[in-house]
Amino acid sequence: MIFKINRIIKYLILSDLIFWTGWGLINPIFAIFIVEKIEGGTAAVAGIASAIYWILKSLFRIPISVFLDIFPGERDDYWALVLGFFLASLVSFGYLFASKPFHIYFLQVIFAFAMALALSGWSAIFTKHIDKGWEATEWGLDATLVGLGIGLSGAVGGMVVMQFGFFPIFIAVGVLGIFSSLLLLVLKDEIKELLGHGAHFSLKESLQKKS
């Protein structure tokens, strides 16, 4: 059976695919980068860096999501998504200048906040605009394409590092991430047109409407 994906869902999936395909380049080589290029870099430093990201992203996610849900409309969700993807992309460029463990830790804090912001906005918009009757299919389509993108780019990332070093990897990740955030600007007018209310509402007014 053939189904048609609406425009907003289509661009959300495409942007997600591009963004995570970029970050898939880093996945297999990040620990190696820390050990080889960071002064005092060890497996323990790589483990702490990973822990900082996952723990803080998890802690940031609920407060950010609650904040976005307080306001009616989706303009706040939309800009959280765009800003989150863009800020996360800058982290990749930051790795190029990192030389000590605390540089990596600081970048991981920014990355955690950026991804909590982006994922909160992405999930909210995707959930509200998903095509009725095709919920499992469209969630599955996003997960499948992102998984394939990360898998393929992981193999590419390892080979590129062997041939050319880490520099082109971090540049590519940053460029793909920025492109994915700019791609979402295609939806700016549609979000504004379909959802005329957003973060310009006062917090007091929004809380009153929620109660």
Residue pairs with C-beta under 8 A, 6 or more apart in sequence:
3 131
3 134
3 137
4 131
5 13
5 131
5 134
5 138
5 141
6 129
6 131
7 187
7 190
8 125
8 129
8 187
8 190
8 191
9 126
9 129
9 130
9 131
9 138
11 183
11 184
11 186
11 187
12 122
12 125
12 126
12 129
12 142
12 184
13 138
13 141
13 142
13 145
14 183
15 85
15 180
15 181
15 183
15 184
16 122
16 142
16 145
16 146
16 180
17 142
17 145
17 146
17 149
18 149
18 176
18 179
18 180
18 183
19 85
19 88
19 89
19 176
19 177
19 180
19 181
20 146
20 149
20 150
21 146
21 149
21 150
21 152
21 153
21 176
22 89
22 92
22 153
22 172
22 173
22 174
22 175
22 176
22 177
22 180
23 92
23 150
23 173
23 177
24 149
24 150
24 151
24 152
24 153
24 154
24 157
25 153
25 154
25 156
25 157
25 160
25 169
25 172
25 173
26 92
26 157
26 169
26 170
26 173
27 150
27 154
27 157
28 154
28 155
28 157
28 158
29 157
29 158
29 161
29 166
29 169
30 46
30 49
31 43
31 46
32 161
33 95
33 166
34 41
34 42
34 45
34 46
34 49
34 101
34 104
35 41
35 42
35 43
35 45
35 46
37 98
37 99
37 166
38 45
38 98
38 99
38 100
38 101
38 103
38 104
39 99
39 100
39 101
40 100
40 101
41 101
41 104
45 101
45 104
48 101
48 105
49 101
49 104
49 105
49 108
50 108
52 105
52 108
52 109
52 112
53 108
53 111
53 112
53 115
54 112
55 112
56 108
56 109
56 112
56 113
56 116
57 111
57 112
57 113
57 115
57 116
60 112
60 113
60 116
60 117
61 116
61 119
61 120
64 80
64 116
64 117
64 120
65 120
65 123
65 124
68 76
68 77
68 80
68 120
68 121
68 124
69 124
70 203
70 206
70 207
70 210
71 197
71 198
71 199
71 201
71 203
71 206
72 197
72 198
72 201
72 206
72 209
73 195
73 196
73 197
73 198
73 201
74 124
74 125
74 128
74 191
74 194
74 195
74 198
75 191
75 192
75 195
75 197
75 198
75 199
75 200
76 121
76 198
76 199
77 120
77 121
77 124
77 125
78 121
78 125
78 184
78 187
78 188
78 191
78 198
79 121
79 199
80 117
80 118
80 120
80 121
81 117
81 118
81 121
81 122
81 125
81 184
82 121
82 181
82 184
82 185
83 114
83 117
83 118
83 181
84 114
84 115
84 116
84 117
84 118
84 119
84 120
84 121
85 114
85 118
85 177
85 180
85 181
85 184
86 177
86 178
86 181
87 110
87 113
87 114
87 117
88 111
88 114
88 115
88 118
88 177
89 173
89 174
89 175
89 176
89 177
89 178
89 180
89 181
90 110
90 174
91 107
91 110
91 111
91 114
92 170
92 171
92 173
92 174
92 177
93 170
93 171
93 174
94 103
94 107
94 110
95 104
95 107
95 166
95 170
96 167
96 170
96 171
97 103
98 104
98 107
125 191
126 138
126 139
126 142
130 138
130 139
131 138
157 169
160 168
160 169
161 169
